[in-house]
């Protein structure tokens, strides 16, 4: 099943689940007069919220107001973020398909969805108050595709220099591999996907992405792209410096 189809199946289950609706209604507690609160108070389907964030569904500008509230909630509430992802999914699929050849046989949507989560978490709700959906899509596509294209090819793991340069210290035998091991351990404890962690370990054991690519029977570009996405997830979790 394609990744986008799995997302649709997940949404069909989530959108009318009692637990989801109760969670959404709880958002009205702090801001009872907010347009989102009015919608969730009577909604029996989370698609009502998705439709309200589409331009033209409500008076001009209300779609941005609701999306901004959801993005703000998403910092601590995964359901709010999932609603934003569902709102952006059609545009994300359309824009991602342009990069189908960029990442070999991998479904580009599978790479774009983690990027849109990063975009949601990083979005500045105080300064970027207009054209929210378009801005989030642009941020996600840049993170998933355009940044790797622009970035100069490198055989180094894109972590801070201190991770791979031994540190001279009077306090003990700390070295690059010990520090990398600590980052990987913290990433595992933070719940990052096991395949991300295993890729970083594989890269640390090998001399270059090219070696890892041969051992995994993929192209070096695929390894570099997967590496960049794994590091982006680790950075989003606050485990290494940007």
N, C-alpha and C positions, 0 to 999 in steps of 0.2 A: 504494500500500500504506500502511495506517495506521502511524503511528509505533510503536505497541505491537506490531504484527505484525512490523515490522522488528526490534524488540528480541528478539522470540521467535525469529525466524530466526537472528539473531546468536547467541543462546544455544544453539540446537540445534547449531550448529557448534562453539561454544566448549566446551561442557560435557564432551565426550569427546575433545577434541583432546589428543594426547600432550603437546604443549608446555604446555598448561594444567594437565594433571595433574601433570607434573613440577614445575611452578612451585608448585602447591599443596602437594606433598609436601615441598618445601624449607622450608616454614613450620615443620616439626617440628624443624628443626635447633636452634633456640634454646630451644624449650619442648617437649621430647619427652614430657612427662607431661601436657600440656594436652589437654582433650577434643577440640579440633580436630585435634591431631596424631594422635590415635588414629583419627579418621575418615579423614583424608587418606592415612594409611599404606596402607590397603587399598582405597581408593576407585578405581573406574574410571569414575566419572560425578560431575561437580560437583553434580549434583542431590542427591547424598547429603549434601553440606554444607548445601544449602538446606533440606532436610527436617530436618536436625538443629537448625536455628535456629527451627523452628516449635514453639510451645508444645505440650507433651504428647508430643512425639516421644521425649524423653529425660526422666530425672528432673527434677523441678521446679528451675528456675533454671539448668539447664545451657544452655538456649537462649540466655539472656542472656550467659552466660560466653563462648559461642562467638561470638555477634554482637559482643561487645565486643572480642574478639581480632581479628576481621575488620575492624572499624572502625579499630582501632589500626594494623593492617597496611596499610589503605587509604591511609594518609598517604603511603606510599612505593610501594605496589603496586596498580596499577590493577585487576588481576584480583580482588583481595580486595574492592575497592569494587564491582566489577561483580557479584560474588556477593551482596553486600548489596543492591544495586539489584534483582537478580532476586528476592530474598526479599521485598522490599517492594513489588514491582510490582503484584501483585493489589490490595493495599490502596491503593496510589497511584492506580491506575486508578479504583477505586471512589470514592475521595474527590475525584478531579479532575473526574469527570463532573458533580458538583454545580455546577461552575463553567463548564460548557460555554458558556453564554450570556454569561459575563463577558468573554471575550476574542474576541468575534466568531466568525469561521469557523475560527480556529486550534484545532487539536487540543489540549485542555488538558494531555494527557499529555506533549506535546512541550515544554511549559513546566515541568511538574512534575518531569521527570527531571533536568534541570540543577539544579533546586532541591534535589533529594534528594542529588545529589553534593555540593553546598555544605553540606548538613546533615551528611553523613557526615564531611567534612573538618573541620567546626567542632565536632563532638560531643566533649563532655568525658567521656572514658572513666573518669576517676578519680572524678568526682562523680555521674555519672548511670549507675548500674550496674544499675538495674532497669527493666523494661518498655522495653527498648531499642528494639524494633521500633516500638512505639506512639509513643515519643518522637521517633524519626527521622521517622516519617510526619507527626506534628504539626508538627515543625520545617519540613519540606519544604512542606507545604500553606500554612503561614503565610508562608514566603518567597515562594512562587509566586503566591498569591492573596490571602490576608487582609491582608498588609502593604500591597500596592497599593490595596486597597479603603479601608483606613484612612488612607492617606497623603493629605494634601491635594493637590488638583490643582495642578500648577505648570508653568510654561512654561520653567523653568530646568533645565538638565542637572544631574542629581544627582551631581556631583563636588564635591570640596572647594571652598570659596569661593575659595581662592587660584588655582584654575584659570581662573576667569572674572573675577577682579578683578585689574587690572594691578598689578604689584608695583613699588614705587619702590625702586630699588637703585642703589647706587654702583658695583656690579660690572659692569654691562653693561645692554643693552637688553632684558632678559627681560620678556615680557608674557604676557597670558593665552593668546593663541593659540599662542605659541611653546611654552608649557608644555603646553597641550592636545596640540599636535603631538607633543611628547615622550612623553606618556602613550600616544597612539595608536601611535607607533612601537614603544614597549616592549611594548605589548599584542600587536602583530603578531609581534614576535620571540618572545614567550612562547607563541605558537601559538593565540591566541584565534581563534574563528571569523571568517572574513572578513566575514560579514554583520553581525556586531556592530561591527566596526571601521568598516565603510562607513556604518552607521547613525549612529555618533557623528560621523563627518565630515559627514554630511548635516545633522545637527542643528547642528553648529558653523557651517555655511554659511548656515543659515536663521534666521529671527527667532523661530520658535516651533515646537513639535510640530504645531500646526495646519497650518502651511505644509508641513511634511514630509508630513503625512497626506494633504493634497490632492495633492501631487506623486506620492505612492505609491498613491493611490486606496484608502486605508484610513481608519479613524477616528482622531482624536487620541488616544483612549484606548488603541488598539492601539499607537501609536507610544510613548506614555508607558510602557506595560507592557514593550514590547520594550527600551526604553531602560533601564528599571530592571534588567531581567535582564542586559543587556549590562554595565552598571556593576557588578552583583553578581559577574559572572564576573571582571571586571578587579580588583575588590577581593579576590576569592578568590586571585587570582594575586599579590597583594601589591604591585600597581603604584600604587595610590592609597590614601589614608587613608580609613578608614571614617567 
